[in-house]
């Protein structure tokens, strides 16, 4: 089973385009990281809220990735575009299926 990571950030209005440019540069490396499955970035139309919707094999894989990004200084770069530290939540992917008649 995989996990879903939802990172929500309140981005400084003047930094939103810089954040999106940084992500465009950084995501190819993210996609190569052990345990990575998928990521999509979403922004709320009328606010400066940005949501990272990520899928990883395990929480440990995500934590290893986050530690690596912190050690390389990337988290400081990204954090400089935020008004406050982001909220990060973890969700287990449940094995529930539905059938439609």
C-alpha positions, 0 to 999 in steps of 0.5 A: 500500500502507498501513502498520500502526502498532502503539503499545503503552503501559503505562498507569498504573493510576489513569490508564486511564480518563483515557486512554480519555476523552482518546482519545474526545475526540481521535480525531475529529480523528485521523480527519480527518488526511491519510493516516489510514485506521483506528484501534482501541484495545485493552486487555489485560484483566488488565494496564494494557497498551493497544495502538493498532492504526492504519492509515495511507497512509504512514509519512510521514503518520503521522510528520506526524500524530505531529509535529502531536500533539506540537506541540499538546501532546497527546502530553504529555497522553497521555504523562502517563498512561503508565508509560514511553514507548510502543513504536511499530512499523511494518508494511508491508501486503503484497499477499498473497492466499489462496484457499480451495477 
